[in-house]
Every structure is written in structure tokens, then in C-alpha cells.
Amino acid sequence: MTINPTVETMPSTAPCRLSDVLRDLESGLGPRIALGDLVSSLRDRSFAPLMVLFAVPNVFLYLPGSSVITGFPLMILALQLIAGRSSVWLPRALSNRSVDRASFEPIVHYSLPWVERIERLARPRFWPGATASADRLIGVACLLMALLLFLPIPFANGVPALAIIALGLALSEQDGVWLVIGLLASVFAVVFVAAIIGGGAFVLARVF
């Protein structure tokens, strides 16, 4: 009698979302939370949540210099997407950047409802067949938006940041609708920032 071997399959792992990781880090042990801890917790799904995480402050917070602080990590993420990496690598200087847990808890308290609302907006639909090509396209658009964040233009960071959030939503769930929205928002951001620069140059030319 021949006995057919039973093939044991691994249980499917639920997608690791930023909201779940924030809760785990908030309740975890240790006096400080490093950015490297966040990347490790997100594993191979770290690109999209980190894109949203670094873009959100530029929409809701207008702190001088914040766009430079968040723009550089976004550039690193974008370049790795373009290169086709499957997981995020951060320089040690960034990975070791940490915040004490007492300061992190109120951040989670106020941002978690917004993060959960954003996560519910995306679902798998209308995704292009070539996933690697779509990822690289998102990387190129994200890189361009991150470069716009570096420009010292007051209150102009929100539009590129919104484009990055839309692209992050697209990447997180392979959502073609949000991919189109993110790309259109990126084009609008370029036009918007160019109009501000052009208007400022025209005013200066008239004055001088």
C-alpha cells in the first residue's frame, strides 16, 4: 500500500501594517524606540508604511526644517524601490536614530486614528501586471516628490507629501486606483511648485 505524503503548508501571514507595528512598539520593552526597530518590525512590507510615516508630518505639521528631515529618508526609500530591493536598508546613522518611549506614546495616541483611516482606503484592485515595473515607477515619482520637499518654499510641502501618501497606499495593497491618483498628484505637485517658483520670480523681477 502506497501512502501519499502529506504536504504541510505554511500558514499565511497577515500583512504587517503600520498601525499594528506602532501598537507593538508602544507597548514593548525598552526606554527608547529606534527607527531600525520600526523597519525590522515591518519586515518586507516596510517601504509603503515608511513612505506614509515620513510624508504625514509634511501635511499636518508646518515646522521649519521638517521637510529636510523627512525628505532625505524618503529619497533613500525611493532609490531602493528604483533599484528593485525587496526590503528597506537604512544607513546606520538613520537606523540608530531613536526617541524615548515617553515621547513616542503621545505620537502614537494622536496619529494612530489617522493611520488606521488611511490604511482602510486601499485594497488590491486594477494593479498592473508587471509589479516590479510599477514599484520602480512609484520609486521615481517618490524621488521627485522628495526632492520637491527639500525646496525652501513655505506651505508648499503638503502637495508633494499627499502624492507620496497616495503612492504609499498604492504600494501597500497593490491598488491601481491609488497608483493613478498618486501619479496625477505628483504631476499636480510639480506644476504647483513650479507655479509658486515662477510667481515668486515674477514678483522679484517686478520689484528689482
C-alpha positions in Angstrom: 0.0 0.0 0.0 1.4 3.4 -1.0 1.0 6.2 1.4 0.9 9.7 -0.2 3.0 12.1 1.9 1.1 15.0 3.3 2.5 18.3 2.2 2.5 20.7 5.1 1.9 24.2 4.1 2.9 27.3 6.0 0.1 29.4 7.4 -0.4 32.6 5.5 0.9 35.6 7.4 -1.4 38.6 7.5 0.1 41.8 6.1 2.1 43.7 8.6 0.5 47.2 8.9 2.0 50.3 10.3 -0.9 50.6 12.8 -0.1 47.2 14.3 3.6 47.9 14.5 3.0 51.2 16.2 0.9 49.5 18.9 3.6 46.8 19.4 6.3 49.3 19.7 4.3 51.4 22.1 3.7 48.5 24.4 7.2 46.9 24.0 10.1 46.9 26.4 13.0 49.3 26.4 13.3 53.0 27.3 13.9 54.1 23.6 12.5 53.3 20.2 14.9 53.3 17.2 13.9 53.8 13.5 15.7 50.5 12.9 13.3 48.8 15.3 10.4 50.0 13.2 12.0 48.8 9.9 12.7 45.4 11.5 9.1 45.1 12.7 7.7 45.9 9.3 9.9 43.3 7.5 9.5 43.1 3.8 6.4 45.4 3.8 8.4 48.4 5.2 8.5 50.6 2.0 4.9 51.7 1.9 4.3 52.3 5.7 7.6 54.3 5.9 6.6 56.4 2.9 3.4 57.3 4.7 5.1 57.8 8.0 7.7 60.3 6.6 5.2 62.1 4.4 2.4 62.6 7.0 4.3 65.3 9.1 4.6 67.5 6.0 0.8 67.5 5.6 -0.3 68.1 9.2 2.8 69.9 10.7 4.4 73.1 9.4 7.7 73.0 11.4 10.7 74.8 9.9 13.2 72.3 8.6 10.9 69.3 9.0 10.8 68.7 5.2 14.5 68.3 5.1 14.5 65.8 7.9 11.8 63.7 6.3 12.9 64.3 2.7 16.2 62.5 3.0 14.8 59.2 4.2 12.2 59.4 1.5 14.9 59.7 -1.1 16.7 56.6 0.3 13.4 54.7 0.2 12.7 55.8 -3.4 16.2 54.9 -4.7 15.8 51.4 -3.2 12.5 51.0 -4.9 14.0 52.0 -8.2 16.9 49.6 -7.6 14.3 46.7 -7.1 15.2 45.9 -3.4 12.7 43.7 -1.6 13.3 45.2 1.8 14.4 48.5 3.2 18.0 49.3 4.2 18.8 52.4 6.2 22.3 53.9 6.9 23.3 53.3 10.5 23.1 57.0 11.3 19.3 56.9 10.4 18.7 53.4 11.8 20.1 54.3 15.2 18.0 57.5 15.5 15.7 56.9 18.4 13.1 58.6 20.5 12.3 57.9 24.2 9.2 55.9 24.8 7.5 58.7 26.9 7.7 61.0 23.8 6.6 58.2 21.4 3.4 57.3 23.2 1.6 60.6 22.6 2.7 60.5 18.9 1.0 57.1 18.6 -2.1 58.3 20.5 -2.7 61.2 18.2 -1.5 59.6 14.9 -3.0 56.1 15.2 -6.6 57.0 14.3 -5.3 58.8 11.1 -3.0 55.9 10.2 -5.9 53.4 10.5 -8.2 55.6 8.4 -5.5 55.8 5.7 -4.9 52.0 5.7 -8.7 51.3 5.2 -8.7 53.3 2.0 -6.5 50.8 0.0 -7.3 47.4 -1.3 -6.0 45.1 -4.1 -7.5 46.2 -7.4 -6.6 47.1 -11.0 -2.9 46.6 -10.4 -0.6 46.5 -13.5 0.7 43.0 -14.3 4.4 43.9 -14.0 4.8 44.5 -10.3 8.5 45.3 -10.4 7.9 48.0 -13.1 5.1 49.5 -11.0 7.3 49.6 -8.0 10.1 51.4 -9.9 7.5 53.9 -11.3 6.4 54.6 -7.7 10.1 55.0 -6.7 10.7 57.5 -9.5 7.7 59.6 -8.5 8.5 59.4 -4.8 12.1 60.5 -5.5 10.8 63.5 -7.4 8.4 64.4 -4.6 11.1 64.0 -2.0 13.3 66.5 -4.0 10.4 69.0 -4.0 10.2 68.6 -0.2 13.7 70.0 0.0 12.8 73.3 -1.6 12.5 76.1 0.9 9.0 77.1 0.0 6.7 77.8 2.9 3.4 75.7 2.9 4.3 74.1 -0.4 5.3 70.7 1.1 1.8 69.5 1.6 1.1 68.7 -2.0 4.2 66.5 -2.7 3.6 64.8 0.7 0.0 64.0 -0.3 1.3 62.5 -3.5 3.7 60.3 -1.6 0.9 59.1 0.8 -1.2 58.1 -2.3 1.7 56.3 -3.8 2.3 54.5 -0.4 -1.3 53.4 -0.3 -0.9 52.1 -3.9 2.2 50.2 -3.0 0.9 48.8 0.3 -2.1 46.9 -1.2 -1.2 46.9 -5.0 -4.1 49.3 -5.5 -4.2 50.6 -9.1 -6.7 53.3 -8.3 -4.4 54.9 -5.8 -1.5 54.4 -8.2 -3.2 56.6 -10.7 -4.2 59.1 -8.0 -0.6 59.2 -6.7 0.8 59.8 -10.2 -1.7 62.5 -11.0 -1.0 64.1 -7.7 2.7 64.0 -8.5 2.2 65.8 -11.8 0.0 68.4 -10.0 2.7 68.9 -7.3 5.3 69.6 -9.9 3.0 72.1 -11.6 2.0 73.6 -8.3 5.6 74.1 -7.0 6.7 75.4 -10.5 3.9 78.0 -10.4 4.9 79.1 -6.9 8.6 79.5 -8.0 7.5 81.2 -11.3 5.2 83.6 -9.4 7.9 84.4 -6.9 10.4 85.1 -9.7 8.0 87.3 -11.5 7.4 89.4 -8.3 11.1 89.7 -7.7 11.7 90.8 -11.3 9.0 93.5 -10.9 10.5 94.7 -7.7 14.1 94.9 -8.8 
